[in-house]
C-alpha cells in the first residue's frame, strides 16, 4: 500500500510538472505494467485530480489546465530560487532522489509560470563543479559517502594530507559540507579517536563496509560550529604590500575595507591568519608581486621557501649540464 501511494504521488507530480506524458513512459519510470498505470490514473482521477487523455501520435495523459496544487505563501520567485539551488546540488550529487525532489518542486509551478520561466531563462546559476569537469571523481565519492552517512555505514579510504603523505583511515561518516570551493566529509575517525574533516579530492580507494555504527549523539551542525571557532595554528597579523597591477585580484581576495592604496599605486593589506602552511602557500601564490612588510619571521620564512624553490631549479640545471 505504501509503495502504491508513493507511486500515485509520483505520477501526480510528473503530470503537474509536464505538459503531457504517455502511459508507457510512466510504466517504464515506475517499473510497473501498463495495466497498473491505467488503474493508477483512474484512482488519481477519482480522487478529484482531473486527468484528460489524448489519442494519436502526440497523445498521452495530462492534468486539466485549470488545475494545480495550491502552493499557499510560496511565490513564483521563491520556487525559482529553490529550483536554482536544487539544480546546483544535483549537478554534484547526480542522485535519483534529487531528481524526484526537483520534479515535485516543479509541480508547484503553474503551467503559465512554467512558460514564463522558460521564456526568461536562468538569471542565476549555482554549480559546484569546475569548468574543466575536475569534479567527476569527487561526484562518485560524494554519492557513495552521502549514502554511507544516511545508512550509518563504516567507510575506509587512503587519505593524503597537504604534505603529500597518505594514511589509511576508517571512519564513521556523519555528513558532507561544501566549504568555499571544495567538498568535505565530516566523520568520526577511528584512527584518531576523534571527529575530523576530510577533503574529498584527497580521498582514494574508498570502500563502504557492511558494518553499521551507532549514532554518537553529535550532530553535523555542532561540529561545524566547533571547527568554525577554532584556528589551525596561532594567529598572526601580517602586513602585505602588493604591486599596483594586482589591484583587481587583491580587491577580490581581501576586500576594499582591508586595503590601503599608497601614492605610487601599491596596495597595503592588513590581515590575520593562522601561522601555518596555508598562509605561506597563499602568499607565495602571488609570486614577486607581493612583499611581506611585517612581521619579520613571516618575511624570513617566505624568503627561505623562495630560495628553496630557486635551488630546485638550479640543481636541475646542473644535472642537465
C-alpha positions as CSV (number, residue, x, y, z in Angstrom):
1,X,0.0,0.0,0.0
2,X,2.8,2.4,0.9
3,X,4.5,1.8,-2.5
4,X,1.3,2.4,-4.3
5,X,0.7,5.7,-2.5
6,X,4.2,6.8,-3.3
7,X,3.7,5.8,-7.0
8,X,0.4,7.7,-7.1
9,X,2.0,10.8,-5.7
10,X,4.9,10.5,-8.1
11,X,2.6,10.2,-11.1
12,X,0.6,13.2,-9.9
13,X,3.8,15.3,-9.5
14,X,5.0,14.3,-13.0
15,X,1.7,15.2,-14.6
16,X,1.6,18.6,-12.8
17,X,5.2,19.4,-13.9
18,X,4.9,18.3,-17.6
19,X,2.5,19.1,-20.4
20,X,1.7,15.6,-21.5
21,X,3.0,12.1,-20.6
22,X,2.2,8.8,-22.3
23,X,1.4,5.7,-20.2
24,X,4.4,3.7,-21.4
25,X,6.8,6.5,-20.1
26,X,5.1,6.3,-16.7
27,X,5.2,2.4,-16.7
28,X,9.0,2.5,-17.5
29,X,9.7,5.1,-14.9
30,X,7.9,3.3,-12.1
31,X,8.7,-0.2,-13.4
32,X,5.2,-1.5,-13.4
33,X,2.8,-2.7,-16.2
34,X,0.7,-0.5,-18.4
35,X,-2.4,-2.0,-16.8
36,X,-1.2,-0.8,-13.4
37,X,-0.6,2.7,-14.7
38,X,-4.1,2.8,-16.2
39,X,-5.5,1.8,-12.8
40,X,-3.4,4.4,-11.1
41,X,-4.6,7.1,-13.4
42,X,-8.2,6.2,-12.7
43,X,-7.5,6.3,-9.0
44,X,-6.0,9.8,-9.2
45,X,-8.9,10.9,-11.3
46,X,-11.4,9.5,-8.8
47,X,-9.6,11.3,-6.0
48,X,-10.5,14.7,-7.6
49,X,-7.5,15.4,-9.8
50,X,-8.9,15.8,-13.3
51,X,-6.8,13.8,-15.8
52,X,-7.5,14.1,-19.5
53,X,-6.4,11.5,-22.1
54,X,-5.5,12.3,-25.7
55,X,-5.1,9.8,-28.6
56,X,-2.9,9.8,-31.6
57,X,0.9,10.2,-32.2
58,X,1.1,13.1,-29.7
59,X,-1.3,11.5,-27.3
60,X,-1.0,10.8,-23.6
61,X,-2.3,12.0,-20.3
62,X,-2.3,15.4,-18.7
63,X,-4.0,17.2,-15.9
64,X,-6.6,19.8,-16.9
65,X,-5.1,23.3,-17.5
66,X,-7.1,24.9,-14.8
67,X,-6.0,22.6,-12.0
68,X,-2.9,23.0,-9.9
69,X,-1.8,22.4,-6.3
70,X,-2.3,25.5,-4.1
71,X,1.2,26.4,-3.0
72,X,-0.1,28.9,-0.5
73,X,2.5,31.5,0.5
74,X,5.3,30.2,-1.7
75,X,5.7,32.7,-4.6
76,X,6.9,32.2,-8.1
77,X,10.3,33.8,-7.3
78,X,10.6,31.6,-4.2
79,X,10.2,28.5,-6.3
80,X,12.6,29.7,-8.9
81,X,15.2,30.3,-6.2
82,X,14.6,26.8,-4.8
83,X,14.9,25.2,-8.2
84,X,18.2,27.0,-8.9
85,X,19.7,25.8,-5.6
86,X,18.5,22.2,-6.1
87,X,19.9,22.1,-9.7
88,X,23.3,23.2,-8.3
89,X,23.3,20.5,-5.7
90,X,22.0,17.9,-8.3
91,X,25.0,18.8,-10.5
92,X,27.3,17.5,-7.8
93,X,25.2,14.6,-6.4
94,X,23.8,13.0,-9.5
95,X,21.2,11.5,-7.2
96,X,17.8,10.0,-8.2
97,X,16.2,11.2,-5.0
98,X,17.2,14.7,-6.0
99,X,15.6,14.1,-9.4
100,X,12.3,13.3,-7.7
101,X,12.5,16.4,-5.5
102,X,13.1,18.6,-8.5
103,X,10.0,17.1,-10.1
104,X,7.9,17.7,-7.0
105,X,9.1,21.4,-6.8
106,X,8.4,21.9,-10.5
107,X,4.9,20.6,-9.9
108,X,4.1,23.6,-7.7
109,X,4.8,26.0,-10.6
110,X,1.6,26.7,-12.6
111,X,1.9,25.9,-16.3
112,X,1.6,29.6,-17.2
113,X,4.5,30.3,-14.9
114,X,6.5,27.4,-16.3
115,X,6.2,29.0,-19.7
116,X,7.3,32.3,-18.2
117,X,10.3,30.6,-16.6
118,X,11.3,29.1,-19.9
119,X,11.0,32.4,-21.7
120,X,13.0,34.3,-19.2
121,X,15.6,31.6,-18.7
122,X,18.0,31.3,-15.8
123,X,19.4,34.5,-14.3
124,X,21.5,32.7,-11.8
125,X,23.4,29.5,-12.0
126,X,24.7,27.7,-8.9
127,X,27.1,24.9,-9.8
128,X,29.8,23.4,-7.5
129,X,31.5,21.6,-10.5
130,X,34.7,23.1,-12.0
131,X,34.8,24.3,-15.6
132,X,37.1,21.5,-16.7
133,X,35.0,18.8,-15.1
134,X,37.5,18.1,-12.4
135,X,34.8,17.1,-10.0
136,X,33.9,13.8,-11.8
137,X,36.0,11.8,-9.3
138,X,34.5,13.8,-6.4
139,X,31.0,13.1,-7.6
140,X,31.4,9.4,-7.4
141,X,32.9,9.6,-3.9
142,X,30.3,12.2,-2.9
143,X,27.4,9.9,-3.8
144,X,28.9,6.9,-2.0
145,X,29.7,8.8,1.2
146,X,26.3,10.5,1.2
147,X,24.7,7.1,1.1
148,X,27.1,5.8,3.8
149,X,26.1,8.8,6.0
150,X,22.4,8.1,5.6
151,X,22.8,4.4,6.3
152,X,25.5,4.8,9.1
153,X,27.9,2.5,7.2
154,X,31.6,2.4,8.1
155,X,33.9,3.7,5.3
156,X,37.6,3.3,4.8
157,X,40.0,5.0,2.4
158,X,43.5,6.3,1.8
159,X,43.8,9.9,2.8
160,X,46.6,12.2,1.5
161,X,47.4,15.2,3.6
162,X,48.8,18.6,2.4
163,X,52.3,17.3,2.8
164,X,51.6,14.5,0.3
165,X,51.8,11.6,2.6
166,X,49.0,9.0,2.6
167,X,47.4,7.2,5.6
168,X,44.7,4.6,5.7
169,X,41.6,5.8,7.6
170,X,38.5,4.0,8.9
171,X,35.7,6.4,9.7
172,X,32.0,6.8,10.7
173,X,30.6,9.2,8.2
174,X,28.3,11.9,9.5
175,X,27.7,14.2,6.6
176,X,29.1,16.3,3.8
177,X,29.7,20.0,3.5
178,X,30.6,22.4,0.7
179,X,33.2,24.8,2.0
180,X,34.5,27.6,-0.2
181,X,35.4,25.6,-3.3
182,X,35.6,22.0,-2.1
183,X,33.5,19.2,-0.6
184,X,34.4,17.9,2.8
185,X,33.4,14.8,4.8
186,X,32.6,15.2,8.5
187,X,33.2,11.9,10.2
188,X,34.4,10.2,13.4
189,X,37.9,8.9,12.7
190,X,38.6,5.6,14.4
191,X,42.4,6.0,14.0
192,X,42.5,9.4,15.7
193,X,39.5,8.6,18.0
194,X,38.0,12.0,17.4
195,X,36.0,13.9,14.8
196,X,37.7,15.0,11.7
197,X,37.1,16.6,8.3
198,X,38.4,15.0,5.1
199,X,38.6,16.8,1.8
200,X,37.1,14.6,-0.9
201,X,39.7,15.4,-3.5
202,X,42.3,13.8,-1.2
203,X,40.4,10.5,-0.8
204,X,41.2,7.5,-2.8
205,X,40.5,3.7,-2.6
206,X,37.1,4.4,-1.0
207,X,35.3,1.3,0.4
208,X,31.9,1.2,2.1
209,X,31.6,-1.7,4.5
210,X,28.6,-3.7,5.7
211,X,29.3,-2.7,9.3
212,X,26.9,-0.2,10.7
213,X,27.8,2.2,13.6
214,X,25.5,3.6,16.3
215,X,24.8,7.3,16.5
216,X,27.3,9.0,18.8
217,X,24.9,11.8,19.6
218,X,26.9,14.5,17.8
219,X,25.2,16.5,15.0
220,X,27.0,17.8,12.0
221,X,25.9,21.4,12.9
222,X,27.6,21.1,16.2
223,X,30.9,20.0,14.6
224,X,30.7,22.8,12.1
225,X,30.2,25.4,14.8
226,X,33.0,23.9,16.8
227,X,35.5,23.9,14.0
228,X,34.4,27.3,12.8
229,X,35.6,28.8,16.1
230,X,39.0,27.1,16.0
231,X,42.2,28.1,14.2
232,X,44.8,25.6,13.0
233,X,47.7,27.4,14.5
234,X,48.5,30.6,16.4
235,X,47.0,33.7,14.6
236,X,49.5,36.2,13.4
237,X,48.7,39.7,12.0
238,X,50.5,40.4,8.7
239,X,51.1,43.5,6.5
240,X,51.5,42.8,2.8
241,X,52.5,45.2,0.0
242,X,51.2,44.3,-3.5
243,X,52.2,45.8,-6.8
244,X,49.6,48.0,-8.5
245,X,49.0,45.6,-11.4
246,X,47.4,43.1,-8.9
247,X,44.7,45.6,-7.8
248,X,41.7,43.7,-9.1
249,X,42.9,40.4,-7.8
250,X,43.8,41.8,-4.4
251,X,40.4,43.6,-4.0
252,X,38.6,40.3,-4.8
253,X,40.7,38.3,-2.3
254,X,40.9,40.7,0.6
255,X,38.0,43.2,0.2
256,X,38.3,47.0,-0.1
257,X,38.0,47.6,3.7
258,X,41.3,45.9,4.3
259,X,43.3,47.7,1.6
260,X,45.2,51.0,1.7
261,X,46.4,52.4,-1.6
262,X,49.7,54.2,-1.5
263,X,50.8,57.2,-3.6
264,X,52.6,55.0,-6.1
265,X,49.6,52.7,-6.5
266,X,50.9,49.9,-4.3
267,X,48.4,48.2,-2.1
268,X,48.9,47.6,1.6
269,X,46.8,44.8,3.1
270,X,46.4,44.1,6.8
271,X,45.1,40.7,7.7
272,X,45.4,38.0,10.3
273,X,45.9,34.3,9.6
274,X,46.8,31.1,11.4
275,X,50.6,30.8,11.2
276,X,50.7,27.6,9.2
277,X,51.5,26.2,5.7
278,X,48.2,27.6,4.2
279,X,49.3,31.2,4.9
280,X,52.7,30.7,3.4
281,X,51.3,29.0,0.3
282,X,48.8,31.8,-0.1
283,X,51.5,34.5,0.0
284,X,53.8,32.6,-2.3
285,X,51.0,32.2,-4.8
286,X,51.3,35.9,-5.6
287,X,54.9,35.4,-6.7
288,X,57.2,38.5,-6.9
289,X,54.2,40.9,-6.9
290,X,53.9,40.8,-3.1
291,X,56.3,41.5,-0.2
292,X,55.8,40.8,3.4
293,X,56.3,44.0,5.3
294,X,55.8,42.5,8.7
295,X,56.2,40.5,10.9
296,X,59.9,39.7,10.3
297,X,59.6,36.0,10.9
298,X,57.0,35.6,8.2
299,X,59.1,37.6,5.7
300,X,62.1,35.4,6.6
301,X,60.1,32.2,6.1
302,X,58.8,33.4,2.7
303,X,62.4,34.2,1.7
304,X,63.6,30.8,2.8
305,X,60.8,29.0,0.9
306,X,61.6,31.1,-2.3
307,X,65.3,30.3,-2.0
308,X,64.4,26.6,-1.8
309,X,62.4,26.8,-5.0
310,X,65.3,28.6,-6.7
311,X,67.7,25.9,-5.6
312,X,65.5,23.1,-7.0
313,X,65.8,24.7,-10.5
314,X,69.5,25.3,-10.0
315,X,70.1,21.7,-9.2
316,X,68.1,20.5,-12.1
317,X,70.1,22.8,-14.5
318,X,73.4,21.5,-13.1
319,X,72.2,17.9,-13.5
320,X,71.2,18.6,-17.1
321,X,74.6,20.3,-17.8
